[in-house]
Amino acid sequence: MNKLHLLLEAYGLRKTKCRIEVLRLFLEHRHALAHAAIEQQLGPQFDRVTLYRTLHAFEEHGLVHSIPSTDGITRYALCQQACNKHRHQHDHIHFSCTACGHTYCLNEVYVPTLRMPEGYQVKEFRFCVQGVCDKCVLQPVEYLAHA
């Protein structure tokens, strides 16, 4: 079995053509992907509802996590920690590049422990940072021409 099939199997997901192709896209990209970008890259072979169901199944089983953004578009990224359908662990920074529009998970950036007032129970937090990514800083004109 190849890596895609093994990964789907590890998360308890059936190996459908759509799931395999969507997972392939996630593995090929360093940045988070929006539904529209996935739909555009895969072309007409899968309808919009099938793609939504695939993303929902991936998120429900802990394979991807959703990243809401200020532009109102939800993006999805592969989970890097040991997530599963019972628990997502995403205490990391999401970086949104204002030049190319890509969103990245910065798992290597230390996020301090939150100290909440007594009586508050944190279930999840999302830490988003905006700026210019490493590719756009190094090659702003050339990279943006190909974004």
WOMOSUL-V489406 format. One record per backbone hydrogen bond with DSSP energy under -0.5 kcal/mol. CO is the residue of the C=O (numbers start at 1). NH is the residue of the N-H. Records with the same first field share a line. If there is no record, write none. Layout:
BEGIN
CO->NH  NH
END
This chain:
BEGIN
2->6
3->7
4->8
5->9
6->10
7->11
8->13
9->12
14->16
16->20
17->21
18->22
19->23
20->24
21->25
22->26
23->27
24->28
25->29
33->76
34->38
35->39
36->40
37->41
38->42
39->43
42->45
43->46
47->51
48->52
49->53
50->54
51->55
52->56
53->57
54->58
55->59
56->60
57->61
58->63  64
59->62
63->79
65->77
67->75
69->72
72->74
74->35
75->67
76->33
77->65
81->83
84->87
87->84
88->90
90->92
92->127
93->95  106
94->96  129
95->97  104
96->131
97->101
102->97
103->32
104->95  106
105->107
106->93  109
110->112
114->116
117->120
120->122
126->128
127->94
129->96
131->98
133->137
134->138
135->139
139->143
140->144
141->145
142->146
143->146  147
144->147
END
